[in-house]
Amino acid sequence: VMLERSKVAENLLDTMAALFGTLRGGLGISVTLVGMLLAASTGIVGATVVTMGLLSLPIMMRRNYDPKISTGIICASGTLGQIIPPSIVLILLGDVLSSAYQQAQLDMGIFSPDTVSIGDLFIGALIPGLLLVIAYILYISTYAYLHPHSMPAIPKEERTRNNASALHKKIFKALFPPLFLIVAVLGSILTGIATPTEAASVGAVGAILLAISQKQFNLSILTQVAHQTASITSMVFLILIGASIFSLVFRGYGGDELVEELLSDLPG
């Protein structure tokens, strides 16, 4: 939530548009890449989709992009937060999978069961998440080639009035904040320095530092962010409670065994 307020996404989108704008579908590729970086920085889908919708949709409409492909790109890139770690969905799944995996091992007579940690899930989701980003970019590029009028390129003279060195500086300044957060959060989990819970606070402190550096931090913003954070946390805990009750009843009535039998009876 703090990252939303620090205008990191806005600066990123401007820079990526300058970089890829002269390609057909370049704005679409920019939105996808910014969505990927925001997903790896925050893990909250709603925040990414709303932010990208407010920032990028008016720009795409002004550049005569097809509304259908524009909204599709925003929705698809916004939901990358579901799979690219740190992801709330993976954390919720981690809790359910961990207990189910331990129970399965106990049923097999293994009385010192291994655990599936959230860190394991984060590592496992990295490559599928990046493959999805590549697939989106290939789709956008192919669609732009086949339907050039639906995603026109920005004229070269409009792309930037700056020289190459100024553009490189702008790219570095825009890319550094999200990359700093990604390294701080994911790096601390993957290297074992911090647990996912501790890494969350690393990310929160990092986002506050970025907001201060962008001069977007004051007591009023901090209060709003705290309230919104409490709302999101409450929502996630209610989902977790609901998921636990559902899985308990589902397994209590033999639902997991029914699914297993159904799949094992299929040909092949």
C-alpha positions as CSV (number, residue, x, y, z in Angstrom):
1,V,0.0,0.0,0.0
2,M,2.9,2.3,0.8
3,L,4.5,1.5,-2.6
4,E,1.3,2.7,-4.3
5,R,1.7,6.1,-2.6
6,S,5.4,6.5,-3.5
7,K,4.7,6.9,-7.3
8,V,7.2,4.1,-8.1
9,A,4.7,2.6,-10.5
10,E,4.1,5.9,-12.3
11,N,7.8,6.5,-12.8
12,L,8.3,2.9,-14.0
13,L,5.5,3.2,-16.6
14,D,6.8,6.5,-18.0
15,T,10.3,5.0,-18.3
16,M,9.2,1.7,-19.9
17,A,7.0,3.6,-22.3
18,A,10.0,5.6,-23.4
19,L,12.1,2.5,-23.8
20,F,9.6,0.3,-25.7
21,G,7.2,2.9,-27.2
22,T,8.6,2.8,-30.7
23,L,7.8,-0.9,-31.1
24,R,4.3,-2.0,-32.2
25,G,2.6,-3.1,-28.9
26,G,5.4,-1.4,-27.0
27,L,3.1,0.2,-24.5
28,G,1.5,-3.2,-23.9
29,I,4.9,-4.8,-23.2
30,S,5.7,-1.9,-20.9
31,V,2.5,-2.5,-18.9
32,T,3.3,-6.2,-18.6
33,L,6.9,-5.6,-17.4
34,V,5.7,-3.0,-14.9
35,G,3.0,-5.5,-13.7
36,M,5.7,-8.1,-13.2
37,L,7.9,-5.8,-11.2
38,L,5.0,-4.6,-9.0
39,A,3.9,-8.3,-8.5
40,A,7.4,-9.1,-7.3
41,S,7.4,-6.0,-5.0
42,T,4.0,-6.3,-3.4
43,G,2.1,-9.6,-4.1
44,I,-1.3,-7.9,-3.9
45,V,-3.3,-8.3,-7.1
46,G,-6.0,-5.6,-6.4
47,A,-3.5,-2.9,-5.7
48,T,-1.5,-3.6,-8.9
49,V,-4.6,-3.8,-11.2
50,V,-6.1,-0.6,-9.9
51,T,-2.8,1.3,-10.0
52,M,-2.0,0.0,-13.6
53,G,-5.6,0.8,-14.7
54,L,-5.5,4.4,-13.5
55,L,-2.0,5.0,-14.9
56,S,-1.8,3.1,-18.1
57,L,-5.3,2.9,-19.6
58,P,-5.6,6.6,-20.3
59,I,-2.2,6.6,-22.0
60,M,-3.1,3.5,-24.1
61,M,-6.5,5.1,-25.1
62,R,-4.7,8.3,-26.2
63,R,-2.3,6.2,-28.4
64,N,-5.3,4.6,-30.2
65,Y,-4.9,1.2,-28.6
66,D,-7.9,-1.2,-29.0
67,P,-9.8,-0.9,-25.6
68,K,-10.3,-4.7,-25.5
69,I,-6.6,-5.6,-25.8
70,S,-5.7,-2.7,-23.4
71,T,-7.9,-3.8,-20.6
72,G,-6.9,-7.4,-21.2
73,I,-3.2,-6.6,-20.8
74,I,-3.9,-4.6,-17.6
75,C,-5.9,-7.5,-16.1
76,A,-3.5,-10.2,-17.1
77,S,-0.3,-8.3,-15.9
78,G,-2.1,-7.2,-12.7
79,T,-2.8,-10.8,-11.7
80,L,0.8,-11.8,-12.0
81,G,0.9,-11.1,-8.3
82,Q,-1.0,-14.4,-7.8
83,I,2.0,-16.5,-8.9
84,I,5.1,-14.3,-8.8
85,P,6.4,-14.4,-5.2
86,P,5.9,-12.9,-2.6
87,S,2.3,-13.8,-3.2
88,I,-0.6,-13.8,-0.7
89,V,-2.2,-16.8,-2.6
90,L,1.0,-18.8,-2.1
91,I,1.1,-18.0,1.6
92,L,-2.5,-19.2,2.0
93,L,-1.8,-22.3,-0.1
94,G,1.4,-22.9,2.0
95,D,-0.6,-23.3,5.2
96,V,-3.1,-25.8,3.6
97,L,-0.4,-27.7,1.7
98,S,1.9,-28.0,4.7
99,S,-0.7,-29.6,7.0
100,A,-2.0,-31.9,4.1
101,Y,1.5,-33.0,3.2
102,Q,2.3,-33.8,6.9
103,Q,-0.9,-35.8,7.2
104,A,-0.2,-37.7,4.0
105,Q,3.3,-38.7,5.3
106,L,1.8,-39.8,8.7
107,D,-0.7,-41.9,6.9
108,M,2.2,-43.7,5.1
109,G,3.8,-44.4,8.5
110,I,6.5,-41.6,8.3
111,F,6.5,-40.3,11.8
112,S,9.1,-37.5,11.3
113,P,7.4,-35.8,8.3
114,D,9.1,-33.2,6.1
115,T,7.3,-29.9,5.8
116,V,6.5,-27.8,2.7
117,S,7.5,-24.3,3.6
118,I,6.3,-21.0,2.1
119,G,9.9,-20.4,1.0
120,D,9.8,-23.6,-1.0
121,L,6.6,-22.5,-2.7
122,F,8.2,-19.1,-3.5
123,I,11.2,-20.8,-5.1
124,G,9.0,-23.2,-7.0
125,A,6.8,-20.4,-8.4
126,L,9.6,-18.2,-9.7
127,I,10.2,-19.9,-13.1
128,P,6.5,-20.5,-13.9
129,G,5.8,-16.8,-13.1
130,L,8.6,-15.6,-15.4
131,L,7.5,-18.1,-18.2
132,L,4.0,-16.5,-17.9
133,V,5.5,-13.0,-18.4
134,I,7.4,-14.2,-21.5
135,A,4.2,-15.8,-22.9
136,Y,2.3,-12.6,-22.4
137,I,5.0,-10.5,-24.2
138,L,5.1,-13.0,-27.1
139,Y,1.3,-12.9,-27.4
140,I,1.3,-9.0,-27.4
141,S,4.1,-8.9,-30.0
142,T,2.4,-11.4,-32.3
143,Y,-1.0,-9.7,-31.9
144,A,0.6,-6.3,-32.7
145,Y,2.3,-7.8,-35.8
146,L,-1.0,-9.3,-37.0
147,H,-3.2,-6.4,-36.1
148,P,-1.0,-3.3,-36.4
149,H,-3.8,-0.8,-36.0
150,S,-4.9,-2.2,-32.6
151,M,-1.5,-1.4,-31.0
152,P,0.3,1.3,-33.0
153,A,3.8,2.4,-32.1
154,I,4.5,5.8,-30.6
155,P,6.3,8.0,-33.2
156,K,10.0,8.2,-32.6
157,E,10.1,11.9,-32.3
158,E,7.5,11.8,-29.5
159,R,9.2,9.0,-27.6
160,T,11.7,11.1,-25.7
161,R,13.4,14.5,-26.2
162,N,16.3,13.3,-24.0
163,N,19.5,11.9,-25.4
164,A,20.5,8.3,-24.8
165,S,22.6,8.9,-21.6
166,A,19.6,10.8,-20.0
167,L,17.3,7.9,-20.9
168,H,19.7,5.4,-19.3
169,K,19.8,7.5,-16.1
170,K,16.0,7.7,-16.1
171,I,15.8,3.9,-16.6
172,F,18.2,3.3,-13.7
173,K,16.3,5.7,-11.4
174,A,12.9,4.1,-12.2
175,L,14.1,0.5,-12.0
176,F,16.2,0.8,-8.8
177,P,13.3,1.2,-6.3
178,P,11.3,-2.0,-7.3
179,L,14.5,-4.0,-7.8
180,F,15.7,-2.9,-4.3
181,L,12.5,-4.1,-2.8
182,I,12.5,-7.4,-4.7
183,V,16.1,-8.2,-3.6
184,A,15.3,-7.1,0.0
185,V,12.2,-9.2,0.3
186,L,12.9,-12.3,-1.9
187,G,16.6,-12.3,-1.2
188,S,16.1,-12.4,2.6
189,I,13.7,-15.4,2.2
190,L,15.7,-17.4,-0.4
191,T,19.0,-17.0,1.4
192,G,17.4,-18.0,4.7
193,I,18.1,-14.7,6.5
194,A,14.5,-14.0,7.2
195,T,11.2,-16.0,7.4
196,P,8.4,-14.9,5.0
197,T,6.8,-13.1,8.0
198,E,10.0,-11.2,8.8
199,A,10.6,-10.5,5.1
200,A,7.2,-8.8,5.0
201,S,8.4,-6.3,7.5
202,V,11.6,-5.8,5.5
203,G,9.4,-5.0,2.5
204,A,7.3,-2.6,4.5
205,V,10.3,-0.7,5.8
206,G,11.8,-0.7,2.3
207,A,8.6,0.8,0.9
208,I,8.6,3.5,3.6
209,L,12.2,4.4,2.7
210,L,11.2,4.6,-1.0
211,A,8.3,6.9,-0.2
212,I,10.6,9.1,1.9
213,S,13.1,9.3,-1.0
214,Q,10.2,10.2,-3.4
215,K,9.0,12.9,-0.9
216,Q,5.6,11.1,-0.7
217,F,5.7,10.4,3.1
218,N,3.9,12.1,5.9
219,L,1.8,11.3,9.0
220,S,-1.5,11.5,7.0
221,I,-0.2,9.0,4.4
222,L,1.2,6.7,7.1
223,T,-2.2,6.7,8.9
224,Q,-4.1,5.9,5.6
225,V,-1.7,3.1,4.8
226,A,-2.0,1.6,8.3
227,H,-5.8,1.6,8.0
228,Q,-5.8,0.0,4.5
229,T,-3.2,-2.6,5.7
230,A,-5.4,-3.5,8.6
231,S,-8.4,-4.0,6.2
232,I,-6.3,-6.2,3.8
233,T,-4.9,-8.2,6.7
234,S,-8.4,-8.8,8.1
235,M,-9.6,-9.9,4.7
236,V,-6.8,-12.4,4.3
237,F,-7.3,-13.8,7.8
238,L,-11.0,-14.3,7.1
239,I,-10.1,-16.1,3.8
240,L,-7.6,-18.3,5.8
241,I,-10.3,-19.2,8.4
242,G,-12.8,-20.0,5.7
243,A,-10.3,-22.1,3.8
244,S,-9.4,-24.0,6.9
245,I,-13.0,-24.8,7.8
246,F,-13.8,-25.7,4.2
247,S,-10.8,-28.1,3.9
248,L,-11.5,-29.7,7.3
249,V,-15.2,-30.4,6.3
250,F,-14.1,-31.5,2.8
251,R,-11.6,-34.0,4.1
252,G,-13.8,-35.0,7.0
253,Y,-16.5,-36.2,4.6
254,G,-13.9,-38.0,2.4
255,G,-13.8,-35.4,-0.4
256,D,-10.1,-35.8,-1.0
257,E,-10.3,-39.6,-1.3
258,L,-13.2,-39.1,-3.8
259,V,-11.1,-36.8,-6.0
260,E,-8.2,-39.2,-5.7
261,E,-10.3,-42.2,-6.8
262,L,-11.9,-40.2,-9.6
263,L,-8.5,-39.3,-11.0
264,S,-6.9,-42.7,-10.5
265,D,-9.8,-44.4,-12.3
266,L,-9.3,-42.2,-15.4
267,P,-7.7,-43.9,-18.5
268,G,-3.9,-43.1,-18.5
